[in-house]
Amino acid sequence: MIEQSLKIRSGSSEDAYYTIRFTFNEDNLHDISCECRGFDFGDFCKHLRSFFENDSKKVYNPEDRRLFHEISAKLGRTHAADWFSDLETELEAIDEEKKSLAIRMKAAKTAFMKKLSGILEQSI
């Protein structure tokens, strides 16, 4: 097993970063993790997103950009890029559903308030 790690800038500060660790069994990805709290809670964190979006400007140490591209190339030989694209498509669809649900929720609350105000008017 070969472990490689990259420091990816945090969005909150130019000086802050989180480390992403990649563990390979030959050229196959065995494990990937980020030391940020979001990853600890099971989220697909913004640091991994930066990596999969191929944003080498987020690499904390400029001398690690070669390693960034090397790891990216290894993952490019897998289906990881396709899976990330699928994830992005799915997240966009979910965002659209969330917008639709927010509209429905507002309409349901408005309808409830209208019914409630009708009851209150009748009791006066």
C-alpha positions in Angstrom: 0.0 0.0 0.0 1.2 3.5 -0.9 -0.1 6.5 1.0 0.1 9.9 -0.6 -1.2 13.1 0.9 -2.0 16.6 -0.3 -2.7 19.7 1.7 -5.7 21.5 0.2 -6.5 25.1 1.2 -9.4 25.8 3.4 -11.9 28.3 1.9 -11.8 30.4 5.1 -8.1 31.4 5.0 -5.1 31.4 2.7 -3.0 30.0 5.5 -5.4 27.2 6.6 -5.4 23.8 4.9 -6.7 20.3 5.4 -4.9 17.1 4.4 -6.4 14.6 2.0 -4.9 11.2 2.2 -5.0 8.7 -0.7 -4.0 5.1 -0.2 -3.3 3.1 -3.3 -2.8 -0.6 -3.8 -0.6 -0.5 -6.8 -2.6 1.9 -9.1 -5.9 1.2 -7.5 -7.4 3.6 -5.0 -7.9 1.7 -1.7 -9.0 4.6 0.5 -9.4 8.3 0.5 -9.9 10.6 3.5 -9.8 14.2 4.6 -8.9 15.5 8.0 -11.7 18.1 8.1 -14.8 17.9 10.3 -17.1 17.7 7.3 -15.5 14.4 6.2 -15.6 13.1 9.8 -19.3 13.6 9.7 -19.6 11.6 6.5 -19.9 14.6 4.1 -18.3 14.9 0.7 -16.2 17.9 1.8 -15.2 20.9 -0.2 -11.6 19.8 -0.1 -12.3 16.6 -1.9 -14.6 18.5 -4.2 -11.7 20.8 -5.1 -9.5 17.8 -5.8 -12.1 16.1 -8.1 -12.8 19.4 -9.8 -9.1 19.3 -10.7 -8.5 22.7 -9.0 -4.7 22.6 -8.5 -4.7 26.2 -7.3 -6.2 24.9 -4.0 -3.0 22.9 -3.3 -1.4 24.5 -0.3 2.2 23.9 -1.2 2.9 24.9 -4.8 5.7 22.2 -5.0 2.9 19.6 -4.5 1.1 20.5 -7.7 3.1 17.8 -9.5 1.9 15.2 -6.9 -1.7 16.6 -7.4 -1.5 15.9 -11.1 0.1 12.5 -10.5 -2.7 11.4 -8.2 -5.3 12.9 -10.5 -3.9 10.9 -13.4 -4.0 7.7 -11.3 -7.6 8.3 -10.5 -8.2 9.3 -14.1 -7.5 5.7 -15.0 -10.3 4.6 -12.8 -14.0 5.5 -13.0 -13.6 8.2 -10.2 -14.0 11.1 -12.7 -17.2 9.6 -14.1 -18.5 8.9 -10.6 -17.8 12.5 -9.6 -19.6 13.7 -12.7 -22.6 11.5 -11.7 -22.4 12.9 -8.2 -22.5 16.5 -9.5 -25.5 15.7 -11.8 -27.3 14.1 -8.9 -26.6 17.0 -6.5 -27.9 19.5 -9.1 -31.1 17.4 -9.4 -31.5 17.3 -5.7 -31.0 21.1 -5.5 -33.8 21.5 -8.0 -36.0 19.2 -5.9 -35.2 21.2 -2.8 -36.3 24.4 -4.5 -39.6 22.7 -5.6 -40.1 21.4 -2.1 -39.5 24.9 -0.6 -42.2 26.3 -2.8 -44.6 23.5 -1.8 -43.8 24.1 1.9 -44.4 27.8 1.6 -47.7 27.1 -0.2 -48.8 24.6 2.5 -47.9 27.0 5.3 -49.8 29.8 3.5 -52.9 27.6 3.1 -52.7 26.6 6.8 -52.5 30.3 7.9 -55.5 31.2 5.6 -57.5 28.4 7.2 -56.4 29.4 10.6 -57.3 33.0 10.0 -60.7 32.0 8.7 -61.4 30.1 12.0 -60.2 33.0 14.0 -62.5 35.4 12.1 -65.5 33.1 12.7 -64.9 33.0 16.4 -64.8 36.8 16.8 
